Amino acid sequence: MGVFEAVVVFWSAWWLIFLPILSAGTRSQHEAGTVTPGTDIGAPEKVLWLWKFIIPTIGGTLVTFLLWLALHMHWLDFMIPKA
């Protein structure tokens, strides 16, 4: 796997992990009971942005490493048809 392929795998994995956890762990202002005037009651009360970026970064790195390892150790060679 070259550098370009590794970047593509990392970027794809990062987004596939980031989007589902974007709404995880957030409470609406209505659920918290503190609605700020002028905002929608469904708006999030507090978003922990640092964790929303750390988790996909670790996950994307892990996915990229595992794919590189599988390719480097030839674990996926059985999928290539023999001519």
C-alpha positions, -999 to +999 in steps of 0.1 A: +000+000+000+014+033-010+011+067+007-018+078-014-038+046-008-031+048+030-044+084+030-075+074+011-081+045+036-075+067+066-098+095+053-126+071+044-124+053+077-122+086+096-155+098+081-172+065+084-164+066+122-170+103+127-205+106+112-222+080+135-206+093+167-214+129+158-247+127+176-236+102+202-236+114+238-253+147+232-283+159+251-308+184+237-315+216+256-350+203+262-337+171+279-313+191+300-340+215+311-320+246+302-333+262+270-314+292+259-338+319+246-336+323+208-325+287+202-343+256+192-352+233+220-337+204+201-303+221+199-275+203+218-267+215+252-230+207+252-209+190+225-175+174+235-158+182+202-124+170+213-136+135+217-156+137+185-122+142+167-100+119+188-121+088+185-123+088+146-085+096+144-076+067+165-101+045+147-089+056+113-053+050+122-062+015+135-082+006+104-053+018+082-027-001+102-047-033+102-053-031+064-016-024+058-007-053+081-030-076+062-016-066+029+020-067+041+017-102+057-002-115+025-032-125+045-055-115+017-037-134-011-064-161-011-087-136-027-065-132-058-074-157-085-044-178-096-038-177-134 
